[in-house]
Amino acid sequence: MTKRTICTLMIALSLLVSGTLASAAAVKATLSEVKGSVFVQAAGGAFEPAKNGMAVAEGSTLKTGPDGSAILKWDGNTAKLAPLTMVKVDTLKVDAKGKAESKLDLAQGNVVSRVGKLGKDSTFSVKTPAAIAGVRGTAFDTGVNPETNQTTVAVVEGDVWWRPAEWKSW
């Protein structure tokens, strides 16, 4: 093969790989109904006071004080944070085919999730230290006691699946 052919193949391969890797786009969520002490920590940053309309990116952590609450909204989904809650926005992505993936990591407190209609193969889950709860178009309440790490999951409507956090797969 000539150098020109090899270079052309390398460029084509790199474009193919970069297109495949870029097919899942990060989604930004927005805070609303921020009340009391609510803080946002961008990935790698420091906690800052939250404001209504503030964009929250994947990798951010949200923390509410004893008088704090807020609602996080994205792609037809909402997560209502109760007082004394700490939750990381682990994954918020949608690929070119519309497959959405939303993962929240709840360290403590309580989050009431309302999930919009999910497309085929789309997922929404809330992970706690003890369990993982997931849904497909429903509403559910997930809580973590910070002293015992005990997890509670209450179904508001629809169906929720859950598994212990230590399970690697179904």
N, C-alpha and C positions, 0 to 999 in steps of 0.2 A: 504494500500500500504506500501511496505517496504521502508526504507530510501534509499536503493540502487535504486529502481525503480523511486522514486521521484528525486533523483540526476540525473539519466540518462535522465529523461524527462526534467529537468531544463537545462541540458547541450544541449540537442537536440533543445529545444526552443531558447536558447541563440544563437546557431549557425544559426538557421533559421532566427532569427531577424537580426543578424549581417550581414548575407549574403544578406538579402533584403535591408538593409540600405546601404551597400557598393556597390550595383549594379549600382549606378550612379557615374561615375568617373569624377573628375574635369579635364578639358582640359587646357593646357597651350597655350597661344598665344605668338607670337613673333613679336617684333618691327622691322621694316625695313624702309629704306629711311628717317631716322631721320635727320631733318634739323633744324638749329637754336636752340632756347631754347625749349626743351621738357623735362618734368619731369615725373617720375613715383613714386607713393606712394603705397607701399605694404600695405595690410590691417593692420592697427594699427601702421604703421611705419611713417617715415618722407619722404618728397619729395627728390628724388635723380635724378641727371641728367640721361637721357635716352641714350642708345647706340644701334646701329644697332645690331641685333641678340639677344637682351635682352629678356628673358622670362618674360611674364606678366601673373600672376595668377589671378584667380577669386578673386574679392574683392579689386583689385588694382584700383587706380585712375590715370588717365593720364591728364597732363596739358600742353598746348602749350602756348608760349609767342607770342608777336606780330610778331616775325619773325620765329615762329616754325611750323613745320608740321611733320607728321609721318604716317606710315601705320601699322596697327595691323592686323596680319594674323593668322588664325586658321581654321582647318578642311575645307578648300576650301572657307572660308569667308574672306573678308577684310573690314576694316573700316579705311578710310582715314581721319585723323584729320587735320582740317584747323587751321590757327593761332587763338589765343585767345579762345581755346576750353578746356573745362573741362568735362571729361566723366569717369564714373566709370564702370568697367567691373563687372557687378553685378552677372551674371551667365554664366558659360561655362561648360556644362556637357554633357556627352554621357553615356547612360545606356548600359547594356549588350546586349540589343536587337537592339542597334543602334539608339535609339531615342535621338536626340540632342536637347539641349535647350541653346540658347544664348540670353542674355539680357544685353543691354547697358543702362546706366542711364546718359543721356546727361544733364548737369546742365547749360552749356552755350556753344556757339560757333556752329560749323558746322561739321557734320560727314557724309561722303559719304560712304554708305554701299553697298558692292557687295556680294550677298549671293549665295553660291553654291547650287546645287540641294539638297534639303532637303528630307529626308526620311519621310515615313508615320508618322504622329503625331509629327514630329520635328518642332521646332519653332525658330524664330529669331525676336527679337523686340528691338526697341529703345524707351525708356521712357524719356519724358521731363517733366518739371513742369506742362505743360498744356495738354499734349496728349501722347498717346502711338501708335507707328506705328509698324506694323509687316508685314512679308512677307513669301513667300514660293518660293525661287529660283528667285530672281530678283535683281535689283539695285535701290537704292533710296537715296535721300539726305535729311538729317534732320538737322534743325537749331533751335537755341534758342537765342533770344535777351536777354542778361543778365539784361537789364534795365526794360524790360516790361514782360519778360517770354513768349513773343509771340513765338509760334512754327510754323515753316514752314516745309512742307514735299513735296518734288518734286520727281515724279516717273521718273527714267531714262529709265527703261525697265521693263516689267512684270506688276504685280499687287501688290498693297500695301493696307492693311486695316489699319484703325486708329480709335481711340476712345478717348474721353476726359479722362484725367488722373483720374478724380474723379469717373468715372464709375467703379464699383467693378467687373462687369462681363458684358457679352453681353446680 
